[in-house]
Amino acid sequence: MKSARPEKVASEFKKAIYEIITRKLKNPFITEMISITDVDISSDMSHADVFLSIYSTNAEKKNRTFKEITSSTKTIRYELARSVRMRYIPELHFILDETMAYGDKMDKIFIEIKKREADGE
């Protein structure tokens, strides 16, 4: 039977990591709006994949923001240990989540298809 603890911890981590990145990191290169879309914690609670969406129309700024967040992993983990009461804080691995951008692209394609069908009929 799978334990519910990693799921509960993931929910807390999601909120805490967002607060740390947006409020406690004083990095001037983190300029774009972000969202923590998911946190997946291993069953042994030693690793956590943090899925991060960055909303930007400028690819360079988006990449720089992601690079700066990943370079601040140790600081984020330290602040997470201060805000979440756990004996051991898992190693954090940030993963850029492109599902929102993919969804937007698909929406535009579907709108274009509907528009062409309406014009053709």
C-alpha positions in Angstrom: 0.0 0.0 0.0 1.3 3.4 -1.0 1.8 5.9 1.8 -0.1 9.2 1.8 2.7 11.0 3.5 4.7 11.9 0.4 1.5 13.4 -1.1 0.8 15.5 2.0 4.4 16.7 2.2 4.4 17.5 -1.6 1.4 19.7 -1.1 3.1 21.6 1.7 6.3 21.8 -0.3 4.5 23.3 -3.3 3.2 26.2 -1.2 6.5 26.7 0.7 8.8 26.6 -2.3 6.6 29.2 -4.1 6.7 31.5 -1.1 10.5 31.1 -0.9 11.1 31.8 -4.6 8.8 34.8 -4.7 9.4 36.4 -1.4 12.7 35.3 0.2 15.1 35.0 -2.8 16.5 38.4 -3.5 17.8 37.6 -7.0 17.3 40.4 -9.5 17.5 38.0 -12.4 14.3 36.1 -11.4 12.0 38.5 -13.3 9.3 36.4 -14.7 6.1 35.1 -13.2 6.3 31.5 -12.0 4.1 28.8 -10.8 4.9 25.5 -9.0 2.7 23.1 -10.9 3.6 19.9 -9.1 6.0 18.4 -6.6 6.7 14.7 -6.9 8.5 13.2 -3.8 10.1 9.8 -3.9 8.7 7.1 -1.7 11.8 7.2 0.5 11.4 11.0 0.8 15.0 11.5 -0.4 14.4 13.3 -3.7 11.7 15.8 -4.8 11.1 16.8 -8.4 9.7 20.3 -8.5 7.8 21.1 -11.7 8.0 24.8 -12.5 6.1 26.9 -15.1 7.6 30.2 -16.1 5.2 32.6 -17.9 7.1 34.8 -20.3 7.0 35.8 -23.9 10.7 36.3 -24.0 12.6 33.0 -24.2 15.9 34.5 -23.0 14.3 35.9 -19.8 12.4 32.6 -19.2 15.7 30.6 -19.5 17.5 33.1 -17.3 14.8 32.9 -14.6 14.9 29.1 -14.7 18.7 29.1 -14.5 18.7 31.4 -11.5 16.2 29.3 -9.7 18.1 26.1 -10.3 21.3 27.8 -9.1 19.5 28.8 -5.9 18.6 25.2 -5.1 20.7 25.1 -1.9 19.2 28.3 -0.6 15.7 27.2 -1.4 16.3 23.9 0.4 17.8 25.7 3.4 14.8 28.0 3.6 12.4 25.0 3.1 14.0 23.3 6.1 13.4 26.4 8.2 9.7 26.6 7.2 8.7 22.9 7.1 9.1 20.8 10.2 10.8 17.7 9.0 13.9 15.8 10.1 15.2 15.5 6.6 14.5 17.7 3.6 14.8 15.9 0.3 17.1 17.0 -2.5 15.3 19.3 -4.9 15.4 18.9 -8.6 13.7 21.6 -10.6 12.1 20.6 -13.9 10.7 23.2 -16.4 7.1 22.3 -17.0 6.1 23.2 -20.6 2.5 21.8 -20.4 0.9 25.2 -20.2 2.7 26.4 -23.3 1.9 23.2 -25.1 -1.8 23.6 -24.2 -1.9 27.2 -25.5 -0.3 26.0 -28.7 -2.9 23.3 -29.1 -5.7 25.7 -28.4 -4.5 28.0 -31.2 -4.3 25.1 -33.6 -7.9 24.0 -32.8 -9.2 27.6 -33.1 -7.5 27.8 -36.5 -9.0 24.5 -37.6 -12.5 25.6 -36.6 -12.1 28.9 -38.3 -11.0 27.2 -41.6 -14.0 24.8 -41.3 -16.4 27.6 -40.8 -14.9 29.5 -43.8 -15.1 26.4 -46.0 -18.7 25.5 -45.3 
